[in-house]
């Protein structure tokens, strides 16, 4: 049984025992370490063919500023990918004549 305070209530014999939920550890890396890690990830993606677009960078910047959540950004990227896939599939079905 969970409650809103983040603890778990467990039945124990004749009573209940309340256990605190552990919190995720805080990110203790410095800004330079975070930037290095991010640059490494982006470098790996570029090596695999990822090309950052201004639209994608704008979404990433909105997340960084706290204007939207990561979940909202994932939904935006997922919707864009589905739209792009739909367009590509439609082009394959009816090829343009030269």
N, C-alpha and C positions, 0 to 999 in steps of 0.2 A: 504494500500500500504506500503510495507516494503522497506527499502533501506539498503545498506551495513553497515551503521554506527550504526545500532541497534536502530533506532528510528522509530516510526510509524507516517505516515502522514494521517490525517483525514480531510475530507471535512467538513467545517463549514461555512454555510451561504454563504457569498461572498468571502471567502478565505479558506486557509488551516491552520490547527493547527498541529504543530509538537510536539509529545509527546515522551519523552525518555522511553526506555524499562527498566524495573527494572532488575538488575542483581541478580543472585543467591547469597545468603549470603555466605561469606567465612566460612570455617570450622575453628572455633576458639578453638577447643579442643587441648589439649596438646598431645605430642607423647605418653605419658603414658595412657591417656584416650582413644586414638585411639587403642593402643595395647590391652587394657582391653576389649574394645568393640569387636575387631576382635577375641580375644580369646573366648569371650562369644559366638560369632556366630559360630566359629569352634567347640566349645564344644557342642552346640546344634545340629550341623550337625552330629558329631560323635555319639551322643546319638541316632540319627535317623538312624544310620547305614552307614554313609559316612566314607570312609577310604581314607585319602589323599595318593596319589601315587606320586612317584618322578617326573613323567611327568607333573602332575597337578601342583605340587609345582614349577617346572621350569617355567611353563607358568605364574603363579602368580608372580614369581620373575621378569620375563621379564616386566610385567605390572608395577610393583613397581619401576623398574629402568627406565621406560619410553621408553623401546625398542619397545613395541607394545602397541596399544590402548586397552581399555576395550572391544570395539566392536570386534576387531580382536581376543581377548581371548575368547569372547563368541562364535564366529564362530568356533574357534578351538575346544572348548568343545562340541559344537553342532555337529560338524562333527564326533568327536570321539564317541559321544553317538549314532549317527545314524549308524556308522560302527559296534559298539558293538551290537546294536539291530539287525542289519542285520545278523551278525554272529550267535547270539542266535536263531534267527528265522530259519536260515538255519539248525542249529543243531537239532531243534525240528522237522523239516520236515523229515530229514533223520537220525534217531537215530542210534548211533553206536551199532554194535552187540557185545555181550560179548563172 
